Amino acid sequence: MKLSSLKAPKGARHYKKRVGLGEGSGHGKTSGRGGKGQSARKSGHVRFGFEGGQMPLQRRIPKYGFTSRHKYLGINNFVLVNLSDLDAFDNGTVVDLALLSASGFTVRGRNKAGIKILGNGTLTKKITVKAQKFSETAKAKIEEAGGTCEVVAL
């Protein structure tokens, strides 16, 4: 065996198809591109979603969903506390942001607008609640139990 007689094994080398070199080559005339038209041209491709000028599917289907700007601006974005949670405090307690934070109701994130007291549950103790907002039922139940509601700015 000599260095000059070495060859790659059969099938190891793949030769590039050379098109447009006459009819006898088998890849002449249209060079494997078929007949005339857009697909026979050099830059004959269309963008994704193009349907030949027909209104594309992604524009035929209606838009849906809505994201409120208030969610990101912090408006109406309160930490919600129910009356059943406030019933755990003793009589005469002043419930405010500091006390709620100490008991686990933390105002997380920079977009929180404060605390809103909701009327779910019952309140049996006379307490003073300081919060940014109260629901009507919560306010009525707190005052019915002998407590007071104070609206405080954050």
Backbone bond lengths (Angstrom), bond angles and torsions (degrees), N, CA, C in turn:
res aa  C-N    CA-C-N  psi(-1)  N-CA   C-N-CA  omega(-1)  CA-C   N-CA-C  phi
1 M - - - 1.440 - - 1.526 108.21 -
2 K 1.332 113.73 132.97 1.452 119.66 179.76 1.526 109.73 -118.12
3 L 1.304 116.01 156.97 1.456 121.58 179.97 1.524 111.69 -61.11
4 S 1.303 117.28 -31.17 1.463 121.34 -178.67 1.525 112.65 -75.81
5 S 1.342 117.02 -16.56 1.465 119.40 -178.13 1.533 113.57 -99.30
6 L 1.339 118.31 3.77 1.467 120.86 -179.18 1.525 110.40 -74.82
7 K 1.358 117.21 138.49 1.462 123.06 175.86 1.522 109.12 -139.82
8 A 1.313 115.38 157.17 1.458 120.20 175.30 1.516 108.63 -71.32
9 P 1.347 118.62 148.33 1.464 120.00 178.25 1.536 111.45 -63.94
10 K 1.308 116.84 158.14 1.459 121.54 -177.10 1.520 110.14 -63.05
11 G 1.335 116.66 131.08 1.454 122.45 179.72 1.523 114.13 89.46
12 A 1.327 117.73 -4.08 1.459 120.10 -178.33 1.529 111.71 -79.44
13 R 1.301 117.54 -26.37 1.464 121.03 -178.35 1.514 109.91 -110.39
14 H 1.323 115.76 133.17 1.462 121.46 179.66 1.518 108.10 -111.79
15 Y 1.304 116.06 118.53 1.458 120.23 -178.93 1.521 110.61 -89.58
16 K 1.327 116.14 140.50 1.451 122.32 179.97 1.522 109.44 -65.33
17 K 1.345 115.83 137.34 1.463 120.74 178.17 1.523 108.46 -71.55
18 R 1.317 117.60 121.23 1.464 121.79 -179.98 1.524 107.40 -101.41
19 V 1.360 113.39 110.08 1.455 118.43 -175.15 1.512 110.53 -100.98
20 G 1.343 114.95 160.30 1.468 120.56 176.04 1.514 113.74 78.81
21 L 1.335 117.82 24.08 1.464 120.26 -178.13 1.519 111.78 -107.72
22 G 1.332 117.28 38.68 1.470 121.32 175.58 1.508 112.32 99.83
23 E 1.352 113.23 161.45 1.454 120.58 -177.87 1.517 112.63 -63.30
24 G 1.309 117.24 -36.23 1.465 121.31 -175.83 1.515 113.13 -66.53
25 S 1.319 118.22 -21.99 1.467 120.48 -177.40 1.526 112.15 -74.74
26 G 1.334 116.40 -17.51 1.463 119.68 -176.27 1.516 112.46 88.23
27 H 1.322 117.83 -10.27 1.461 122.07 179.12 1.517 109.83 -127.42
28 G 1.310 117.32 35.00 1.457 121.29 -179.75 1.514 111.30 -93.13
29 K 1.303 116.99 -164.85 1.456 126.52 179.84 1.523 112.32 51.12
30 T 1.331 119.06 -92.24 1.468 119.33 -176.16 1.528 111.99 -92.38
31 S 1.317 119.43 -0.33 1.469 125.29 175.82 1.524 112.97 57.62
32 G 1.323 117.01 36.47 1.454 121.08 176.09 1.510 114.28 80.34
33 R 1.348 117.98 8.66 1.463 120.92 -178.11 1.530 112.69 -97.85
34 G 1.291 119.18 5.63 1.452 121.02 -179.79 1.509 111.42 78.48
35 G 1.352 115.89 -149.15 1.457 120.11 -177.74 1.517 112.41 -84.62
36 K 1.348 113.44 -156.52 1.461 119.01 -179.10 1.521 110.79 -77.98
37 G 1.318 116.81 168.97 1.454 121.23 175.81 1.509 112.66 126.18
38 Q 1.309 114.47 -174.84 1.460 120.37 -174.74 1.521 112.06 -61.45
39 S 1.345 116.99 -40.69 1.455 119.69 -176.70 1.520 113.15 -72.39
40 A 1.317 117.82 -12.20 1.455 120.79 178.11 1.520 112.25 -87.92
41 R 1.335 116.90 -10.61 1.463 120.18 -176.59 1.523 111.47 -83.89
42 K 1.325 114.67 165.89 1.462 121.22 -177.79 1.533 111.03 -62.17
43 S 1.322 116.72 -48.55 1.466 119.96 179.95 1.529 108.89 -110.27
44 G 1.308 115.67 56.26 1.459 120.71 -172.68 1.502 114.56 -93.96
45 H 1.330 118.10 28.74 1.460 119.66 178.41 1.525 109.25 -101.76
46 V 1.327 116.47 158.19 1.462 121.52 179.33 1.519 108.42 -117.58
47 R 1.333 116.70 156.40 1.463 120.54 -177.57 1.525 110.68 -68.93
48 F 1.302 115.47 163.50 1.453 122.40 179.51 1.529 109.91 -62.02
49 G 1.313 116.94 132.21 1.455 121.61 177.90 1.515 114.17 88.16
50 F 1.352 118.04 -5.66 1.464 120.54 -179.98 1.518 109.03 -75.27
51 E 1.346 116.34 132.45 1.464 120.71 -176.72 1.517 111.04 -121.13
52 G 1.314 116.98 37.91 1.455 120.87 175.54 1.513 113.68 74.89
53 G 1.303 118.12 21.20 1.457 121.33 -179.66 1.516 112.67 101.66
54 Q 1.339 116.37 -17.69 1.469 119.94 174.47 1.533 108.29 -66.19
55 M 1.321 116.83 152.24 1.466 120.02 179.44 1.529 108.50 -61.35
56 P 1.326 118.30 120.41 1.461 120.85 -174.53 1.532 112.82 -66.46
57 L 1.320 114.75 157.52 1.457 121.30 -176.16 1.520 111.46 -58.48
58 Q 1.338 117.81 -42.42 1.465 119.58 -176.90 1.524 112.09 -68.28
59 R 1.322 119.03 -15.58 1.467 121.58 175.08 1.524 111.97 -98.75
60 R 1.349 117.12 -19.44 1.474 120.78 177.85 1.525 111.51 -76.81
61 I 1.339 116.09 -32.66 1.462 120.61 -178.51 1.523 108.36 -79.23
62 P 1.341 118.73 132.85 1.469 120.31 -176.62 1.529 112.64 -68.05
63 K 1.332 114.56 152.96 1.458 120.63 175.34 1.525 108.31 -74.56
64 Y 1.324 116.78 151.57 1.458 120.05 177.69 1.518 109.10 -146.56
65 G 1.331 114.80 161.38 1.455 120.64 177.94 1.507 111.75 91.65
66 F 1.313 114.67 158.05 1.453 120.92 -179.66 1.513 108.06 -155.68
67 T 1.313 117.27 135.48 1.453 122.19 176.11 1.515 107.80 -117.46
68 S 1.293 116.06 118.76 1.454 121.18 -177.42 1.518 110.78 -72.81
69 R 1.335 116.26 137.70 1.459 121.11 176.94 1.517 110.42 -68.12
70 H 1.336 117.00 -25.78 1.456 120.16 -178.08 1.524 111.88 -63.58
71 K 1.313 116.31 -27.39 1.457 120.19 179.56 1.518 110.48 -61.29
72 Y 1.332 116.60 -38.10 1.454 120.86 -176.01 1.526 112.60 -91.35
73 L 1.324 117.39 -24.47 1.456 120.50 -179.11 1.518 112.66 -84.55
74 G 1.329 117.65 -11.33 1.449 120.80 178.68 1.509 114.19 88.57
75 I 1.338 117.95 2.80 1.456 120.84 177.76 1.525 107.49 -81.22
76 N 1.316 117.19 135.96 1.466 123.20 -177.88 1.527 112.60 60.33
77 N 1.323 117.22 26.56 1.455 120.95 -178.98 1.528 107.61 -114.59
78 F 1.338 116.16 83.16 1.455 121.64 -172.64 1.519 111.39 -107.08
79 V 1.327 115.37 155.78 1.455 120.88 167.49 1.527 105.52 -80.23
80 L 1.319 117.48 122.61 1.466 122.11 -174.04 1.530 110.24 -94.03
81 V 1.327 115.94 126.98 1.469 122.22 179.57 1.525 107.59 -126.10
82 N 1.332 116.81 128.83 1.462 121.79 -179.82 1.526 110.83 -90.97
83 L 1.341 116.02 159.50 1.459 120.88 177.43 1.527 111.89 -62.99
84 S 1.325 116.77 -31.00 1.465 119.81 178.12 1.526 111.12 -63.17
85 D 1.341 117.48 -28.92 1.467 121.22 175.95 1.533 110.72 -74.29
86 L 1.323 117.13 -35.23 1.461 121.64 -178.55 1.529 111.89 -74.58
87 D 1.333 117.58 -18.73 1.461 121.45 -179.02 1.528 111.90 -68.94
88 A 1.327 117.41 -12.07 1.462 121.37 179.73 1.528 111.96 -75.74
89 F 1.338 117.56 -19.08 1.466 120.90 -179.03 1.525 110.77 -81.14
90 D 1.351 115.37 157.98 1.468 121.34 -177.98 1.524 111.51 -78.24
91 N 1.350 115.82 167.16 1.459 122.25 175.91 1.526 110.51 -61.53
92 G 1.338 116.02 141.56 1.457 121.38 176.40 1.517 114.78 77.75
93 T 1.324 118.83 4.13 1.465 122.28 -179.23 1.524 109.86 -74.95
94 V 1.333 115.68 142.30 1.464 121.19 173.17 1.525 106.53 -97.63
95 V 1.325 116.16 109.09 1.468 121.60 -177.33 1.527 108.13 -93.03
96 D 1.328 115.67 117.34 1.463 120.76 178.38 1.522 109.20 -137.09
97 L 1.329 115.88 -170.40 1.467 121.54 -176.83 1.521 111.79 -60.14
98 A 1.328 117.17 -42.05 1.471 120.91 -178.12 1.526 111.21 -64.15
99 L 1.346 116.26 -44.49 1.461 119.86 -179.10 1.528 111.44 -67.68
100 L 1.330 116.36 -40.20 1.473 119.39 178.01 1.522 111.23 -65.97
101 S 1.346 117.31 -38.26 1.467 120.44 177.72 1.518 110.73 -64.00
102 A 1.342 116.46 -39.52 1.466 120.73 179.52 1.525 111.51 -68.02
103 S 1.340 116.74 -27.92 1.461 119.64 -177.93 1.528 113.42 -96.49
104 G 1.328 117.22 7.93 1.469 119.80 173.01 1.506 115.80 111.48
105 F 1.325 119.95 -9.78 1.464 121.83 179.00 1.527 108.38 -93.80
106 T 1.315 116.16 80.36 1.465 119.77 -175.95 1.520 110.41 -88.03
107 V 1.320 114.85 145.71 1.462 120.58 175.42 1.516 105.59 -87.76
108 R 1.341 116.23 98.14 1.461 121.07 -175.57 1.519 110.79 -93.03
109 G 1.297 116.49 145.83 1.458 121.72 174.19 1.514 111.86 84.39
110 R 1.301 116.02 153.96 1.457 120.49 -176.83 1.518 111.94 -80.66
111 N 1.346 118.40 -12.90 1.455 120.86 -175.93 1.523 113.45 -95.53
112 K 1.316 117.97 10.81 1.457 119.77 179.34 1.525 109.46 -79.14
113 A 1.341 115.68 135.78 1.464 120.91 -177.38 1.519 111.47 -95.62
114 G 1.327 118.86 3.77 1.457 121.47 179.01 1.515 112.26 125.65
115 I 1.339 114.77 -151.18 1.466 121.37 -175.22 1.521 109.10 -116.10
116 K 1.329 115.93 139.48 1.456 121.35 172.86 1.522 107.76 -123.54
117 I 1.314 115.79 129.00 1.459 121.64 179.57 1.522 108.25 -94.33
118 L 1.338 115.46 125.19 1.460 121.80 179.96 1.521 109.81 -105.68
119 G 1.327 116.52 158.20 1.455 121.87 -173.30 1.506 116.10 -91.71
120 N 1.315 119.96 19.41 1.471 121.10 179.33 1.528 109.57 -76.29
121 G 1.306 116.90 131.39 1.452 121.56 179.67 1.522 110.84 95.92
122 T 1.325 114.66 -174.86 1.463 119.89 -179.81 1.517 109.03 -121.33
123 L 1.326 114.69 153.56 1.458 121.27 177.81 1.518 107.47 -121.94
124 T 1.333 116.68 122.83 1.458 121.49 -177.05 1.520 112.10 -109.46
125 K 1.337 117.86 -4.82 1.460 121.04 -174.78 1.522 111.07 -113.18
126 K 1.319 115.50 152.81 1.460 122.52 -179.82 1.531 108.02 -89.66
127 I 1.319 115.81 104.41 1.467 120.32 -178.19 1.522 109.77 -131.33
128 T 1.320 115.26 159.76 1.462 122.03 174.33 1.518 107.38 -105.32
129 V 1.322 116.45 125.48 1.467 120.97 -176.46 1.526 108.75 -114.18
130 K 1.337 115.78 125.61 1.467 121.97 176.02 1.522 107.76 -112.73
131 A 1.344 116.70 114.41 1.467 121.51 -178.33 1.522 109.37 -148.35
132 Q 1.325 115.74 172.34 1.460 120.77 -178.92 1.527 111.95 -81.00
133 K 1.338 117.09 -31.78 1.463 120.32 -179.24 1.523 109.80 -146.30
134 F 1.336 114.71 152.23 1.457 122.52 175.83 1.524 107.89 -133.63
135 S 1.336 116.30 141.73 1.461 118.20 170.32 1.525 106.83 -79.00
136 E 1.330 115.97 160.34 1.465 119.95 -177.55 1.527 111.48 -62.47
137 T 1.335 116.34 -40.89 1.472 119.34 -179.29 1.523 110.83 -68.28
138 A 1.332 117.27 -36.87 1.466 120.39 179.41 1.523 109.84 -64.82
139 K 1.332 116.15 -44.70 1.465 120.57 -179.51 1.529 109.98 -61.49
140 A 1.328 116.94 -43.58 1.462 121.14 -179.40 1.522 111.12 -64.46
141 K 1.338 117.78 -41.98 1.468 121.04 -178.10 1.528 111.65 -69.79
142 I 1.339 117.26 -37.26 1.469 120.23 179.07 1.526 109.97 -65.88
143 E 1.324 116.60 -44.33 1.460 120.42 -179.45 1.530 111.49 -70.70
144 E 1.322 116.82 -30.89 1.463 121.50 177.00 1.526 110.65 -66.59
145 A 1.348 116.29 -34.75 1.469 121.32 178.94 1.527 111.67 -79.29
146 G 1.344 117.76 -4.21 1.466 120.07 178.28 1.516 113.23 99.91
147 G 1.332 118.25 1.59 1.453 121.66 -179.06 1.517 111.87 -89.96
148 T 1.320 115.85 -179.09 1.470 121.41 178.62 1.514 110.07 -129.09
149 C 1.347 115.40 152.56 1.472 123.03 178.66 1.520 108.27 -115.02
150 E 1.321 116.66 128.36 1.458 120.91 177.22 1.525 108.35 -123.35
151 V 1.338 115.39 124.02 1.474 120.59 177.87 1.530 107.42 -85.60
152 V 1.328 116.34 123.56 1.454 122.70 -176.22 1.531 109.13 -120.62
153 A 1.322 116.70 138.51 1.465 120.56 174.78 1.527 108.92 -77.55
154 L 1.320 116.79 144.88 1.469 120.82 -178.67 1.510 111.09 -76.77
